[in-house]
Amino acid sequence: MLEVVQSISISPLYLIATAFFAWYPLFTSIMWAMTAVIYAFRRERKADLDYYRVDDAELPAVTVIVPAHCEGEMIDRTITGVLALDYPHLQVIVISDGSTDETVERASEFLYDERLTLIDKRVNEGKALALNDAMAVATGELIMVLDADSTPDPDALRWMAPHFVRNPRLAAVTGNPRVRNTDRLLGKIQAVEFSSIISLLKRAQVVWGRVMTVSGVMALYRKSALEDVGLFVHDCATEDIATSWELQAKFYDVRYEPRAMVRMQVPPTVRALWNQRARWARGLAQVLHRNLRIWTSWKNRRLFPVYVEATASILWAYCFVVLSIMWIVTWAAGAPLLGATPFPMWWGMIIGTAALIQLGTGVLMDSRYDREVLRFYPWAVLYPLIYWIQMSVITVIATPAGWFKPHGPGTWRTPRTAD
């Protein structure tokens, strides 16, 4: 056994895998944090506020579409929040996609507001097809998509819509999701994650020139751009990622607006989180497979870094899981492989420190708009120690299903609870 372990430890493939495993998280943590700081310096200074000052008469009409499946416990709060949006030209469409609970009845109570339209589909066909059906009666030049368990801040559209006035090639602006249910440990960790991973990474990607995805929880689209790409991609587990890539492959711009915040419900249990992230991982693999075509066109070169980074993150998850299994097996045999331990040693502590710096950078940036996120930062220590493990295992399990089946419907698996 010792001879086998020694031969593995000096093989080129093992050395490459361990080097990638060690250096990738360190390099990306530094790169994301530094690039996000560049974004903040360029786009989040007080001097830039004149950019958002647009007369009401110049603001495009907006249609807010809220697709819902069995969201009876949530829909009241969501519709109330949408109708409270501070925006002059607003249409609201709530579309129930095969709901079997009281979603339609609860939404009907708001029909006194003439801005609201309610569509009751009797068959569950998934979020994307529900959105596409609602597009047929949407009158706005811009389309806001909002998850039915979320509530936008009243000024969200005031921050998002001016981007479309300033940039005619802009197809979408993604908002800044804030975690509402932070009473449990998973909610606290996800509150840090959305500031330090998702929000920070979007800042960095805007500097690169392309964004991996708009946040499906709340995004504002140009209707004509959606029509140009055939509306929302419906045969994918993650319509938001897939549609983002379709838009950018046609050279439309996508931007991130950290000031446009939305309060959302995150999975409160390990099982619910597992199911959500498995869908995300499967959907990302589908999108990467479907977009292999970008490598045949130099015009799509701005998507290359996003594609490479997404692929590298998946490969790192495989390295983590495979090397950990190899270490456990060889440790049980009495000759553990060097460099493959899943437990943080001195280099692991360096990686963990870099991760905490990245997490802290994201929290500080978002604390400008959401002071509450600062109090969750102490829980960030659990992110590299525990959260990475779960996310890596999910990625390893879910990726093949998406890669080898790049087309497939994405039906709904709600309901959720209100707390």
C-alpha positions as CSV (number, residue, x, y, z in Angstrom):
1,M,0.0,0.0,0.0
2,L,2.8,2.4,0.8
3,E,4.4,1.8,-2.6
4,V,1.0,2.6,-4.3
5,V,0.6,5.8,-2.3
6,Q,4.1,6.9,-3.1
7,S,3.6,6.2,-6.8
8,I,0.3,8.2,-6.7
9,S,1.9,11.1,-4.8
10,I,4.6,11.7,-7.5
11,S,2.4,11.2,-10.5
12,P,1.9,14.3,-12.7
13,L,-1.9,14.1,-12.6
14,Y,-1.9,14.0,-8.8
15,L,0.6,16.9,-8.5
16,I,-1.5,19.0,-11.0
17,A,-4.7,18.2,-9.1
18,T,-3.3,19.1,-5.7
19,A,-1.8,22.3,-7.0
20,F,-5.1,23.3,-8.6
21,F,-6.9,22.3,-5.4
22,A,-4.6,24.5,-3.3
23,W,-4.2,27.6,-5.5
24,Y,-7.6,28.0,-7.2
25,P,-9.6,29.2,-4.1
26,L,-6.7,31.5,-3.0
27,F,-6.4,33.0,-6.5
28,T,-10.1,33.5,-7.0
29,S,-10.7,35.0,-3.6
30,I,-8.1,37.7,-4.2
31,M,-9.2,38.2,-7.8
32,W,-12.9,38.6,-7.0
33,A,-12.3,40.9,-4.1
34,M,-9.9,43.2,-6.0
35,T,-12.1,43.3,-9.1
36,A,-15.2,44.0,-7.0
37,V,-13.4,46.9,-5.3
38,I,-12.7,48.3,-8.8
39,Y,-16.4,48.1,-9.5
40,A,-17.3,49.8,-6.2
41,F,-14.8,52.6,-6.9
42,R,-16.1,53.2,-10.4
43,R,-19.9,52.8,-9.9
44,E,-20.8,53.1,-6.3
45,R,-19.4,56.5,-5.4
46,K,-21.8,59.3,-4.3
47,A,-20.6,61.4,-7.3
48,D,-22.4,58.9,-9.6
49,L,-25.9,59.6,-8.2
50,D,-26.6,62.1,-11.0
51,Y,-26.7,59.0,-13.3
52,Y,-30.0,57.9,-11.7
53,R,-31.8,61.2,-11.9
54,V,-34.3,60.7,-14.7
55,D,-37.6,62.6,-15.0
56,D,-40.7,60.5,-14.6
57,A,-41.8,61.3,-18.1
58,E,-38.6,59.7,-19.5
59,L,-38.9,56.5,-17.5
60,P,-40.1,53.5,-19.5
61,A,-43.3,51.7,-18.5
62,V,-42.6,48.6,-16.4
63,T,-44.6,45.4,-16.2
64,V,-43.9,43.4,-13.0
65,I,-44.5,39.6,-13.6
66,V,-44.9,37.5,-10.5
67,P,-45.0,33.8,-11.4
68,A,-46.3,31.6,-8.6
69,H,-46.9,28.0,-7.8
70,C,-48.6,27.1,-4.5
71,E,-47.5,30.4,-2.8
72,G,-50.6,31.0,-0.8
73,E,-48.7,31.7,2.3
74,M,-46.4,34.2,0.6
75,I,-48.4,35.9,-2.1
76,D,-50.1,38.6,0.1
77,R,-46.8,40.0,1.2
78,T,-45.3,39.9,-2.3
79,I,-48.2,41.7,-4.0
80,T,-48.4,44.3,-1.2
81,G,-44.7,45.0,-1.8
82,V,-45.1,45.2,-5.6
83,L,-48.0,47.6,-5.4
84,A,-46.0,49.8,-3.0
85,L,-43.2,50.3,-5.6
86,D,-42.4,54.0,-6.2
87,Y,-42.7,54.1,-9.9
88,P,-45.0,56.1,-12.2
89,H,-45.8,53.7,-15.0
90,L,-46.6,50.3,-13.5
91,Q,-48.5,47.2,-14.6
92,V,-48.5,44.1,-12.3
93,I,-49.2,40.5,-13.6
94,V,-49.6,37.7,-11.1
95,I,-49.6,34.3,-12.9
96,S,-50.5,31.2,-11.0
97,D,-48.9,28.2,-12.6
98,G,-51.0,25.2,-11.7
99,S,-51.4,26.1,-8.1
100,T,-53.4,23.7,-6.0
101,D,-53.6,25.9,-2.8
102,E,-55.2,29.2,-2.1
103,T,-52.7,31.3,-4.3
104,V,-55.4,32.4,-6.7
105,E,-57.9,33.3,-4.0
106,R,-55.4,35.3,-2.0
107,A,-54.2,37.1,-5.1
108,S,-57.8,37.9,-6.1
109,E,-58.2,40.0,-3.0
110,F,-55.9,42.6,-4.7
111,L,-57.9,43.0,-7.9
112,Y,-59.3,46.2,-6.6
113,D,-56.1,47.8,-7.8
114,E,-56.5,48.5,-11.5
115,R,-52.8,48.0,-12.1
116,L,-53.1,44.3,-11.3
117,T,-53.9,41.4,-13.7
118,L,-54.3,37.9,-12.5
119,I,-53.8,34.9,-14.7
120,D,-54.8,31.4,-13.5
121,K,-53.1,28.6,-15.4
122,R,-54.4,25.2,-14.6
123,V,-51.3,23.2,-15.6
124,N,-47.9,23.4,-13.9
125,E,-45.5,24.0,-16.7
126,G,-42.7,25.7,-14.8
127,K,-41.6,29.3,-14.1
128,A,-40.2,30.1,-17.6
129,L,-43.3,29.1,-19.5
130,A,-45.4,31.0,-17.0
131,L,-43.3,34.1,-17.6
132,N,-43.6,33.6,-21.4
133,D,-47.4,33.2,-21.1
134,A,-47.6,36.4,-19.1
135,M,-45.5,38.3,-21.7
136,A,-48.4,38.1,-24.1
137,V,-50.4,40.6,-22.0
138,A,-47.5,42.7,-20.7
139,T,-47.7,46.3,-21.9
140,G,-44.4,47.6,-20.4
141,E,-41.3,48.4,-22.3
142,L,-39.4,46.8,-19.4
143,I,-40.3,43.5,-17.7
144,M,-39.5,43.0,-14.0
145,V,-39.5,39.4,-12.9
146,L,-40.0,38.8,-9.2
147,D,-40.2,35.6,-7.3
148,A,-43.4,35.1,-5.4
149,D,-41.7,34.7,-2.0
150,S,-39.9,38.1,-2.3
151,T,-40.6,41.7,-1.6
152,P,-38.8,44.5,-3.5
153,D,-37.7,47.7,-1.7
154,P,-40.0,50.6,-2.7
155,D,-37.2,52.4,-4.6
156,A,-35.9,49.3,-6.5
157,L,-37.2,50.4,-9.9
158,R,-35.9,53.9,-9.4
159,W,-32.4,52.5,-9.2
160,M,-32.8,49.9,-12.0
161,A,-34.8,51.7,-14.8
162,P,-32.4,54.6,-15.4
163,H,-29.8,52.1,-16.7
164,F,-32.1,51.4,-19.7
165,V,-32.5,55.1,-20.4
166,R,-28.8,55.6,-20.5
167,N,-27.8,52.4,-22.4
168,P,-29.8,51.3,-25.4
169,R,-27.9,48.0,-25.7
170,L,-28.8,47.0,-22.1
171,A,-31.0,43.9,-21.9
172,A,-31.2,43.3,-18.1
173,V,-30.3,44.7,-14.7
174,T,-30.1,42.3,-11.8
175,G,-31.0,43.4,-8.3
176,N,-29.4,42.8,-4.9
177,P,-31.1,39.9,-3.0
178,R,-31.3,40.3,0.8
179,V,-32.1,37.3,3.1
180,R,-35.3,37.8,5.1
181,N,-35.4,34.6,7.2
182,T,-32.2,34.8,9.3
183,D,-33.5,33.3,12.4
184,R,-31.7,29.9,11.7
185,L,-28.0,29.1,11.2
186,L,-28.5,28.4,7.5
187,G,-30.2,31.7,7.0
188,K,-27.4,33.6,8.7
189,I,-24.7,31.8,6.5
190,Q,-26.7,32.5,3.4
191,A,-27.1,36.2,4.3
192,V,-23.3,36.3,4.3
193,E,-23.1,34.3,1.1
194,F,-25.4,36.5,-0.9
195,S,-23.3,39.6,0.0
196,S,-19.8,37.9,-0.1
197,I,-20.2,35.4,-2.9
198,I,-23.1,36.3,-5.2
199,S,-23.2,40.1,-4.9
200,L,-19.4,40.5,-4.8
201,L,-19.0,38.1,-7.8
202,K,-21.6,40.1,-9.9
203,R,-19.6,43.3,-9.2
204,A,-16.4,41.5,-10.4
205,Q,-18.1,40.0,-13.5
206,V,-19.5,43.4,-14.6
207,V,-15.9,44.6,-14.7
208,W,-15.0,41.6,-16.9
209,G,-17.7,42.6,-19.3
210,R,-20.2,39.7,-18.8
211,V,-22.3,38.4,-15.9
212,M,-22.9,34.7,-15.2
213,T,-26.5,35.3,-14.4
214,V,-29.1,37.8,-13.4
215,S,-30.7,37.0,-10.0
216,G,-33.9,35.2,-10.8
217,V,-35.4,36.5,-7.6
218,M,-35.6,40.0,-9.1
219,A,-34.4,41.3,-12.4
220,L,-35.5,43.9,-14.9
221,Y,-35.4,43.1,-18.6
222,R,-35.9,45.0,-21.9
223,K,-38.9,43.4,-23.5
224,S,-37.6,43.8,-27.0
225,A,-34.3,42.0,-26.1
226,L,-36.3,39.1,-24.6
227,E,-38.3,38.9,-27.8
228,D,-35.1,38.9,-29.8
229,V,-33.8,35.7,-28.0
230,G,-37.2,33.9,-28.1
231,L,-38.3,34.9,-24.5
232,F,-37.2,33.0,-21.4
233,V,-35.5,29.7,-21.9
234,H,-38.0,27.1,-20.7
235,D,-36.2,23.8,-21.2
236,C,-33.5,24.4,-18.6
237,A,-33.5,23.9,-14.8
238,T,-32.3,27.5,-14.3
239,E,-34.1,29.9,-16.7
240,D,-32.3,32.9,-15.3
241,I,-28.8,31.6,-16.1
242,A,-29.8,30.3,-19.5
243,T,-31.6,33.5,-20.5
244,S,-28.7,35.6,-19.3
245,W,-26.4,33.7,-21.6
246,E,-28.8,33.9,-24.6
247,L,-28.9,37.7,-24.2
248,Q,-25.2,38.2,-23.8
249,A,-24.4,35.8,-26.7
250,K,-26.3,38.3,-28.8
251,F,-24.1,41.1,-27.5
252,Y,-26.6,42.7,-25.2
253,D,-25.3,44.1,-21.9
254,V,-26.3,42.9,-18.5
255,R,-25.6,45.0,-15.4
256,Y,-25.8,44.7,-11.6
257,E,-27.5,47.3,-9.4
258,P,-26.6,46.8,-5.7
259,R,-28.9,49.7,-4.6
260,A,-32.0,47.8,-5.9
261,M,-32.7,45.5,-3.0
262,V,-35.2,42.7,-2.6
263,R,-36.1,40.8,0.5
264,M,-36.3,37.0,-0.1
265,Q,-36.9,33.7,1.6
266,V,-34.0,31.3,1.5
267,P,-34.1,27.5,2.2
268,P,-34.3,27.1,6.0
269,T,-33.3,23.4,6.2
270,V,-30.4,21.3,4.8
271,R,-32.8,19.3,2.7
272,A,-34.4,22.4,1.1
273,L,-31.0,24.0,0.5
274,W,-29.7,20.7,-1.0
275,N,-32.6,20.6,-3.5
276,Q,-32.1,24.3,-4.5
277,R,-28.4,24.1,-5.0
278,A,-28.7,20.8,-6.9
279,R,-31.0,22.5,-9.3
280,W,-28.6,25.4,-9.6
281,A,-25.7,23.0,-10.3
282,R,-27.7,21.0,-12.8
283,G,-28.8,24.2,-14.5
284,L,-25.3,25.6,-14.7
285,A,-24.1,22.4,-16.3
286,Q,-26.9,22.6,-18.8
287,V,-26.0,26.1,-19.7
288,L,-22.3,25.3,-20.1
289,H,-23.1,22.4,-22.4
290,R,-25.6,24.5,-24.5
291,N,-23.1,27.3,-24.8
292,L,-20.1,25.4,-26.1
293,R,-20.8,27.2,-29.3
294,I,-19.4,30.5,-28.0
295,W,-15.9,29.1,-28.4
296,T,-16.3,29.0,-32.2
297,S,-16.9,32.8,-32.3
298,W,-14.3,35.4,-31.3
299,K,-17.1,37.9,-31.1
300,N,-18.2,36.1,-27.9
301,R,-14.8,36.4,-26.3
302,R,-16.2,38.4,-23.4
303,L,-18.1,35.3,-22.3
304,F,-14.9,33.2,-22.3
305,P,-13.7,34.3,-18.8
306,V,-17.1,33.6,-17.3
307,Y,-17.2,30.2,-18.9
308,V,-13.7,29.3,-17.8
309,E,-14.4,30.4,-14.2
310,A,-17.6,28.4,-14.0
311,T,-15.9,25.4,-15.4
312,A,-12.9,25.8,-13.0
313,S,-15.3,26.0,-10.0
314,I,-16.9,22.7,-11.0
315,L,-13.5,21.1,-11.5
316,W,-12.4,22.3,-8.1
317,A,-15.4,20.7,-6.5
318,Y,-14.5,17.4,-8.2
319,C,-10.8,17.8,-7.0
320,F,-12.0,18.4,-3.5
321,V,-14.3,15.4,-3.3
322,V,-12.0,13.0,-5.1
323,L,-8.9,13.9,-3.2
324,S,-10.8,13.8,0.1
325,I,-12.0,10.3,-0.7
326,M,-8.5,9.2,-1.7
327,W,-7.1,10.6,1.6
328,I,-9.7,8.9,3.7
329,V,-9.0,5.5,1.9
330,T,-5.3,5.8,2.3
331,W,-5.5,7.1,5.8
332,A,-7.6,4.1,6.7
333,A,-4.9,1.9,5.2
334,G,-2.3,3.6,7.4
335,A,-0.5,5.6,4.6
336,P,-2.4,8.9,4.0
337,L,-1.7,10.8,0.9
338,L,0.2,14.1,1.4
339,G,-1.7,17.2,0.2
340,A,-5.1,15.6,0.0
341,T,-6.4,16.0,3.5
342,P,-9.9,17.5,3.7
343,F,-9.0,19.0,7.1
344,P,-7.5,22.5,7.1
345,M,-3.7,22.4,7.8
346,W,-1.5,25.5,7.4
347,W,-2.2,26.0,3.7
348,G,-5.9,25.3,4.4
349,M,-5.8,28.1,7.0
350,I,-4.3,30.4,4.4
351,I,-7.2,29.5,2.0
352,G,-9.7,30.0,4.9
353,T,-8.2,33.4,5.7
354,A,-8.4,34.5,2.1
355,A,-12.0,33.3,2.0
356,L,-12.8,35.3,5.1
357,I,-11.2,38.4,3.6
358,Q,-13.3,38.0,0.5
359,L,-16.4,37.4,2.6
360,G,-15.6,40.5,4.7
361,T,-15.1,42.6,1.5
362,G,-18.5,41.7,0.2
363,V,-20.2,42.3,3.6
364,L,-18.6,45.7,3.9
365,M,-19.7,46.7,0.4
366,D,-23.3,45.6,0.9
367,S,-23.4,47.1,4.4
368,R,-23.6,50.5,2.7
369,Y,-27.1,49.6,1.7
370,D,-28.0,46.9,4.3
371,R,-26.4,47.6,7.7
372,E,-27.9,44.4,9.2
373,V,-25.6,42.1,7.2
374,L,-22.7,43.2,9.4
375,R,-24.0,41.3,12.3
376,F,-24.0,38.0,10.4
377,Y,-20.3,38.2,9.5
378,P,-19.1,36.2,12.6
379,W,-20.9,33.2,11.1
380,A,-18.7,33.5,8.0
381,V,-16.1,31.3,9.6
382,L,-18.5,28.4,9.0
383,Y,-18.6,29.0,5.3
384,P,-15.2,27.6,4.2
385,L,-15.2,25.0,7.0
386,I,-18.7,23.5,6.5
387,Y,-20.6,25.1,3.6
388,W,-17.9,24.5,1.0
389,I,-18.1,20.8,1.7
390,Q,-21.8,20.5,1.1
391,M,-21.7,22.7,-2.0
392,S,-18.9,20.6,-3.5
393,V,-20.7,17.3,-2.9
394,I,-23.8,18.8,-4.5
395,T,-21.9,20.0,-7.5
396,V,-20.3,16.6,-8.0
397,I,-23.6,14.8,-7.8
398,A,-25.7,17.2,-9.9
399,T,-23.4,18.3,-12.7
400,P,-23.5,15.1,-14.7
401,A,-27.3,15.1,-14.8
402,G,-27.2,18.6,-16.4
403,W,-24.3,18.1,-18.7
404,F,-25.6,14.9,-20.2
405,K,-29.2,16.2,-20.4
406,P,-28.8,19.8,-21.4
407,H,-32.5,20.2,-22.3
408,G,-35.2,19.4,-19.8
409,P,-38.2,21.1,-18.3
410,G,-38.0,22.9,-15.0
411,T,-41.2,22.4,-13.0
412,W,-42.0,23.8,-9.6
413,R,-41.5,22.1,-6.3
414,T,-42.9,24.6,-3.9
415,P,-44.8,25.3,-1.6
416,R,-42.7,27.2,0.9
417,T,-43.6,28.4,4.4
418,A,-43.8,32.1,5.3
419,D,-41.1,32.0,8.0
